[in-house]
């Protein structure tokens, strides 16, 4: 776990280590996917295609927000 850019080890394992790993993986994957989509938007010629990419970024953002909230709840128990 990172705290202000410093790697911090937790003393107690979470109640659900599998869910914790899935949430961490989801956060990393969604962040990378969002970055890739945002990089593509300027190079797309069609407004319609840009809107499709932007909508996908919005959906990933919602999923990312949900995963981060669930991970925070899991780690604060």
Secondary structure, 3 states (H helix, E strand, C coil): CEECCEECCCCCCCCCHHHHHHHHHHHHHHHHHHHHHHHHHCCCCCHHHHHHHHHHHHHHHHHHHHHHHHHHHHHCC
